[in-house]
Amino acid sequence: MLERFYRELLNFLHRQVGDRDAAADLAQESYARVLAAQRAGPPVMDGRALLYRTARNLVIDQHRRAEVRRHDSLDEVSASDEPPAPQHLQPEEALVRQQTVHGYVQVIESLPPRCREAFVLHVIDGLPQAEIAARMGISVSMVEKHVVRGTLACKRHGQGPGA
């Protein structure tokens, strides 16, 4: 019954998409879907209407897919059109950050052992000075002195050469 609509549907689809081969593919897919629907479900009352509705939906889907795929070729995009990477991802910036961190680590490692321990527990681990004093068996005042000594060493490092 649906075969009599093929030529009509093909012409309709050709007007929609402007390409005879694409129209033939869409017509074939429309027929396949309608025949599958007829076999799987209740009888189709108006096969022509279902065929055209299916074909329209396929055309819409094809246009949507074409919109998603539409983009400039990467070969056509010039380097000046490409947005720069964020500053923190620039290789030079990453190297500077790595060197800075390495420098601070060296400064902290050069502190006397007890001073380094108190400084790291307070600044890095975030422990309160009273807890550090109890843990290390020293006075809170001594913890404060160690933390100040470590902080000053780091500040001197951060000021660069000649500080």
BALOBA-1460 file (C-alpha; in Angstrom, 3 decimals):
// residues 163
<rec num="1" residu="m" x="0.000" y="0.000" z="0.000"/>
<rec num="2" residu="l" x="2.801" y="2.447" z="0.883"/>
<rec num="3" residu="e" x="4.707" y="1.818" z="-2.363"/>
<rec num="4" residu="r" x="2.380" y="4.059" z="-4.331"/>
<rec num="5" residu="f" x="3.615" y="7.076" z="-2.330"/>
<rec num="6" residu="y" x="7.309" y="6.511" z="-3.004"/>
<rec num="7" residu="r" x="7.717" y="8.837" z="-6.007"/>
<rec num="8" residu="e" x="5.629" y="11.539" z="-4.307"/>
<rec num="9" residu="l" x="7.634" y="11.231" z="-1.075"/>
<rec num="10" residu="l" x="10.928" y="11.273" z="-2.973"/>
<rec num="11" residu="n" x="9.972" y="14.521" z="-4.745"/>
<rec num="12" residu="f" x="8.864" y="16.048" z="-1.426"/>
<rec num="13" residu="l" x="12.163" y="15.125" z="0.231"/>
<rec num="14" residu="h" x="14.170" y="16.347" z="-2.769"/>
<rec num="15" residu="r" x="12.539" y="19.768" z="-2.391"/>
<rec num="16" residu="q" x="13.344" y="19.713" z="1.331"/>
<rec num="17" residu="v" x="17.012" y="18.752" z="1.164"/>
<rec num="18" residu="g" x="18.001" y="19.748" z="-2.379"/>
<rec num="19" residu="d" x="19.902" y="16.524" z="-3.024"/>
<rec num="20" residu="r" x="18.395" y="13.571" z="-4.891"/>
<rec num="21" residu="d" x="20.654" y="10.971" z="-3.239"/>
<rec num="22" residu="a" x="20.007" y="12.325" z="0.259"/>
<rec num="23" residu="a" x="16.294" y="12.398" z="-0.515"/>
<rec num="24" residu="a" x="16.406" y="8.749" z="-1.612"/>
<rec num="25" residu="d" x="18.214" y="7.802" z="1.623"/>
<rec num="26" residu="l" x="15.640" y="9.668" z="3.704"/>
<rec num="27" residu="a" x="12.761" y="8.047" z="1.801"/>
<rec num="28" residu="q" x="14.232" y="4.603" z="2.372"/>
<rec num="29" residu="e" x="14.718" y="5.320" z="6.098"/>
<rec num="30" residu="s" x="11.148" y="6.654" z="6.314"/>
<rec num="31" residu="y" x="9.765" y="3.493" z="4.746"/>
<rec num="32" residu="a" x="11.875" y="1.295" z="7.019"/>
<rec num="33" residu="r" x="10.597" y="3.067" z="10.126"/>
<rec num="34" residu="v" x="6.970" y="3.043" z="9.061"/>
<rec num="35" residu="l" x="7.101" y="-0.654" z="8.148"/>
<rec num="36" residu="a" x="8.717" y="-1.422" z="11.507"/>
<rec num="37" residu="a" x="5.975" y="0.551" z="13.268"/>
<rec num="38" residu="q" x="3.294" y="-1.338" z="11.340"/>
<rec num="39" residu="r" x="4.761" y="-4.690" z="12.326"/>
<rec num="40" residu="a" x="5.353" y="-3.794" z="15.971"/>
<rec num="41" residu="g" x="2.212" y="-1.970" z="16.949"/>
<rec num="42" residu="p" x="-1.441" y="-1.500" z="16.230"/>
<rec num="43" residu="p" x="-2.558" y="-1.088" z="12.619"/>
<rec num="44" residu="v" x="-1.708" y="2.275" z="11.061"/>
<rec num="45" residu="m" x="-4.869" y="4.077" z="10.000"/>
<rec num="46" residu="d" x="-3.263" y="6.604" z="7.637"/>
<rec num="47" residu="g" x="-0.014" y="5.196" z="6.246"/>
<rec num="48" residu="r" x="0.626" y="8.214" z="4.020"/>
<rec num="49" residu="a" x="0.369" y="10.654" z="6.952"/>
<rec num="50" residu="l" x="2.685" y="8.526" z="9.071"/>
<rec num="51" residu="l" x="5.138" y="8.236" z="6.178"/>
<rec num="52" residu="y" x="5.244" y="12.011" z="5.649"/>
<rec num="53" residu="r" x="5.480" y="12.748" z="9.392"/>
<rec num="54" residu="t" x="8.382" y="10.298" z="9.663"/>
<rec num="55" residu="a" x="10.097" y="11.842" z="6.636"/>
<rec num="56" residu="r" x="9.673" y="15.384" z="8.060"/>
<rec num="57" residu="n" x="11.141" y="14.267" z="11.379"/>
<rec num="58" residu="l" x="14.117" y="12.700" z="9.611"/>
<rec num="59" residu="v" x="14.717" y="15.930" z="7.664"/>
<rec num="60" residu="i" x="14.608" y="17.900" z="10.925"/>
<rec num="61" residu="d" x="17.041" y="15.465" z="12.541"/>
<rec num="62" residu="q" x="19.367" y="15.757" z="9.553"/>
<rec num="63" residu="h" x="19.330" y="19.576" z="9.768"/>
<rec num="64" residu="r" x="20.061" y="19.437" z="13.491"/>
<rec num="65" residu="r" x="22.989" y="17.077" z="12.980"/>
<rec num="66" residu="a" x="24.329" y="19.323" z="10.208"/>
<rec num="67" residu="e" x="24.161" y="22.341" z="12.550"/>
<rec num="68" residu="v" x="26.094" y="20.498" z="15.221"/>
<rec num="69" residu="r" x="28.744" y="19.379" z="12.752"/>
<rec num="70" residu="r" x="29.106" y="22.791" z="11.117"/>
<rec num="71" residu="h" x="32.420" y="24.315" z="12.171"/>
<rec num="72" residu="d" x="35.513" y="25.823" z="10.662"/>
<rec num="73" residu="s" x="38.230" y="23.493" z="9.561"/>
<rec num="74" residu="l" x="41.084" y="23.473" z="12.045"/>
<rec num="75" residu="d" x="43.456" y="23.983" z="9.112"/>
<rec num="76" residu="e" x="41.712" y="27.284" z="8.309"/>
<rec num="77" residu="v" x="42.044" y="28.716" z="11.819"/>
<rec num="78" residu="s" x="45.153" y="30.859" z="12.111"/>
<rec num="79" residu="a" x="47.314" y="30.846" z="15.201"/>
<rec num="80" residu="s" x="46.363" y="34.472" z="15.892"/>
<rec num="81" residu="d" x="42.665" y="33.479" z="16.058"/>
<rec num="82" residu="e" x="43.302" y="30.876" z="18.722"/>
<rec num="83" residu="p" x="42.734" y="32.140" z="22.237"/>
<rec num="84" residu="p" x="45.812" y="31.971" z="24.434"/>
<rec num="85" residu="a" x="45.909" y="29.446" z="27.234"/>
<rec num="86" residu="p" x="45.202" y="30.863" z="30.692"/>
<rec num="87" residu="q" x="48.253" y="32.459" z="32.278"/>
<rec num="88" residu="h" x="48.639" y="29.695" z="34.877"/>
<rec num="89" residu="l" x="48.899" y="27.111" z="32.066"/>
<rec num="90" residu="q" x="51.583" y="28.955" z="30.111"/>
<rec num="91" residu="p" x="54.855" y="26.971" z="30.156"/>
<rec num="92" residu="e" x="56.894" y="29.937" z="31.356"/>
<rec num="93" residu="e" x="54.465" y="30.629" z="34.204"/>
<rec num="94" residu="a" x="54.437" y="26.971" z="35.211"/>
<rec num="95" residu="l" x="58.245" y="26.934" z="35.279"/>
<rec num="96" residu="v" x="58.363" y="30.106" z="37.406"/>
<rec num="97" residu="r" x="55.842" y="28.628" z="39.835"/>
<rec num="98" residu="q" x="57.776" y="25.366" z="40.042"/>
<rec num="99" residu="q" x="61.028" y="27.231" z="40.672"/>
<rec num="100" residu="t" x="59.347" y="29.413" z="43.319"/>
<rec num="101" residu="v" x="57.949" y="26.406" z="45.153"/>
<rec num="102" residu="h" x="61.294" y="24.638" z="44.927"/>
<rec num="103" residu="g" x="62.975" y="27.729" z="46.383"/>
<rec num="104" residu="y" x="60.579" y="27.850" z="49.338"/>
<rec num="105" residu="v" x="61.111" y="24.148" z="49.975"/>
<rec num="106" residu="q" x="64.863" y="24.724" z="50.046"/>
<rec num="107" residu="v" x="64.434" y="27.639" z="52.481"/>
<rec num="108" residu="i" x="62.246" y="25.548" z="54.782"/>
<rec num="109" residu="e" x="64.636" y="22.594" z="54.576"/>
<rec num="110" residu="s" x="67.542" y="24.882" z="55.500"/>
<rec num="111" residu="l" x="65.892" y="25.867" z="58.791"/>
<rec num="112" residu="p" x="67.212" y="24.201" z="61.942"/>
<rec num="113" residu="p" x="65.318" y="20.917" z="62.561"/>
<rec num="114" residu="r" x="63.198" y="22.075" z="65.547"/>
<rec num="115" residu="c" x="62.427" y="25.400" z="63.874"/>
<rec num="116" residu="r" x="61.473" y="23.613" z="60.647"/>
<rec num="117" residu="e" x="59.237" y="21.181" z="62.548"/>
<rec num="118" residu="a" x="57.370" y="23.951" z="64.391"/>
<rec num="119" residu="f" x="57.054" y="26.053" z="61.237"/>
<rec num="120" residu="v" x="55.703" y="23.175" z="59.122"/>
<rec num="121" residu="l" x="53.276" y="22.049" z="61.822"/>
<rec num="122" residu="h" x="51.890" y="25.564" z="62.131"/>
<rec num="123" residu="v" x="51.981" y="26.928" z="58.570"/>
<rec num="124" residu="i" x="51.564" y="23.780" z="56.477"/>
<rec num="125" residu="d" x="49.565" y="21.510" z="58.786"/>
<rec num="126" residu="g" x="47.624" y="24.379" z="60.384"/>
<rec num="127" residu="l" x="48.063" y="23.258" z="63.994"/>
<rec num="128" residu="p" x="47.623" y="25.853" z="66.765"/>
<rec num="129" residu="q" x="50.775" y="26.935" z="68.541"/>
<rec num="130" residu="a" x="49.641" y="25.497" z="71.883"/>
<rec num="131" residu="e" x="49.213" y="22.041" z="70.347"/>
<rec num="132" residu="i" x="52.616" y="22.270" z="68.660"/>
<rec num="133" residu="a" x="54.201" y="23.277" z="71.988"/>
<rec num="134" residu="a" x="52.633" y="20.281" z="73.729"/>
<rec num="135" residu="r" x="53.615" y="17.916" z="70.912"/>
<rec num="136" residu="m" x="57.235" y="19.140" z="70.797"/>
<rec num="137" residu="g" x="57.620" y="19.582" z="74.565"/>
<rec num="138" residu="i" x="58.533" y="23.279" z="74.299"/>
<rec num="139" residu="s" x="56.869" y="26.530" z="75.351"/>
<rec num="140" residu="v" x="54.302" y="28.363" z="73.235"/>
<rec num="141" residu="s" x="56.718" y="31.295" z="73.204"/>
<rec num="142" residu="m" x="59.421" y="29.095" z="71.630"/>
<rec num="143" residu="v" x="56.930" y="27.879" z="68.998"/>
<rec num="144" residu="e" x="56.144" y="31.509" z="68.190"/>
<rec num="145" residu="k" x="59.856" y="32.269" z="67.769"/>
<rec num="146" residu="h" x="60.319" y="29.271" z="65.439"/>
<rec num="147" residu="v" x="57.307" y="30.287" z="63.346"/>
<rec num="148" residu="v" x="58.542" y="33.885" z="63.103"/>
<rec num="149" residu="r" x="62.042" y="32.710" z="62.118"/>
<rec num="150" residu="g" x="60.614" y="30.478" z="59.355"/>
<rec num="151" residu="t" x="58.272" y="33.217" z="58.148"/>
<rec num="152" residu="l" x="61.106" y="35.758" z="57.922"/>
<rec num="153" residu="a" x="63.279" y="33.281" z="56.005"/>
<rec num="154" residu="c" x="60.464" y="32.712" z="53.501"/>
<rec num="155" residu="k" x="59.867" y="36.466" z="53.145"/>
<rec num="156" residu="r" x="63.550" y="37.068" z="52.459"/>
<rec num="157" residu="h" x="63.437" y="34.360" z="49.785"/>
<rec num="158" residu="g" x="60.323" y="35.928" z="48.237"/>
<rec num="159" residu="q" x="62.050" y="39.304" z="47.899"/>
<rec num="160" residu="g" x="64.645" y="37.824" z="45.574"/>
<rec num="161" residu="p" x="68.421" y="38.410" z="45.427"/>
<rec num="162" residu="g" x="69.906" y="41.243" z="47.377"/>
<rec num="163" residu="a" x="67.249" y="41.159" z="50.102"/>
